[in-house]
Amino acid sequence: MNFLLNKRVHYVLSELGQISFLAKDIVVSLLKGKLVWRDLLYQLYSIGVKSQMVVLVTGAFTGMVLGAQTYFQFHKVKMDTATLAVVAVSLCDELGPVLTALMVAGRVGAAIAAEIGTMRVTEQIDALRTLATHPVEYLVVPRILAAHIALPLLAMESIGLGIGSCYVVGVYILGIEPTYLWMNMLKYTHDVDVVIGLVKAFIYGGIIALIGCYKGLTCGLGAEGVGHATTEAVVYASITILITNFFLTLVMGKLVGLL
Amino acid sequence: MIEVRHLKKSFGTHPVLDDVSFRIENGESVIIIGRSGGGKSVLLKHLVGLLQPDAGDVLIDGENIGPLNERQLLRVRKKFGMVFQGAALFDSMTVAENVAFALRRDKILTEDEISRRVCAALEMVDLPGTQNKKPAELSGGMRKRVGLARAIVYEPQIVLYDEPTTGLDPIVSDSIDKLMMRVHEHLKVTTVVVTHDMRTARRVGQHVMMLHDKKIYANCSPESLFASQDPVVRQFVDGVADEKEILFEP
């Protein structure tokens, strides 16, 4: 039992150490390397544009469900017009960035791990190195940058559509008075809520791409290795996002309180 | 010039290379033969810094590449071109993009010059007009040729081949052998070929090294190797299995 625990702890520490080295390599590549803009744009398209549908559907239906549930509870205490305010703050602070990140982790994290993992098992990464190209500079940096840029934009789209959907459901289905609904939302949703959402999404973008790239670069041999890497990329990225979200909420809450 | 001194390498508890030393002069053509799983590809990957030795040194033009980090190794690797066993072409790119990869990354040449160099390299490997094809549309032999074109397009000093004829039919293997000889003669490169194809060893190499039991067992000319009466060399050259290796007797 003790042996198994030691082995597990050793494995986790070793993985964290290797991810830290990869992160260091990314920073060095950003400072010293030559960024190919075409690669960055391609990754922005792949990570950002192609993820829009899944993110928008998630945002819209989350906004609608959250709006309906909030209304059902608030209606009992005659606070119907506060529905959109609660939904907007929830979406901006928590649900928008987290759900967007989880959906993108499933789509993009898996794709990154599978693509880089396949390149590893077919010796394409060794080929890159013999062609005097640093794999981190060529494969990882554009993906990390693209994910950092795309996630806040996707999260904002998702939040915007979520609020819009909630408004439509509230006004046209649940019959809430639209002016007070809208005014209360503007009154209780502050700039800082939007900033918190953007910062969180920015950080989650990096987490998704970093874990996807790491799992791809270190994947085992054969189809089984690529399969494991893909699964682990999604699971680890999702868990890391949820845990990070708790700490970010605490830290940002404190910061906002201090400001 | 490539020099290997007392190289040792293990994977976990399994030793693969033990005290391997040799020297390859500029312009030489050297074949490394040995049993499958005997460490030939591992040795080749040490020459270009894709693997780090557990002990010993690898010197390229007198520079020990062991202590260099990945970024410093990029400079040394510009001296090398490598053809991989499975060609290792970038499957998201066309043939032309694959061949032009290193030239585009360097950003020294104009697009016209790159395109001219790509055409010349593809002609040298007898694949003119395949620029717009994807690797998936090519046969095994063609992929190896594109891999060779990609390895020579930036005019390296040393070309490494990892089992270039494995999995190819005898006629395609013959054409790859001829291609390696042509590249060696025309570009005056140092050639190192890892193979267990005896015909390749006989025709392409000026020198043959045999890896056996984790060490360089023989280092001689192809003529001496094929005339050798040493039982280990003889067994490998004649391709005779031990009794204990015959798992299913009729």
Interface residues (C-beta under 8 A of the other chain):
Chain A: D25 V28 K32 K34 M119 T122 E123 Q124 D126 A127 R129 T130 L131 A132 T133 H134 Y138
Chain B: K45 V48 G49 L50 E70 R71 L73 L74 R75 R77 K78 F80 G81 M82 F84 Q85 G86 A88 L89 F90 D91 F101 A102 R105 K107 R150 A151
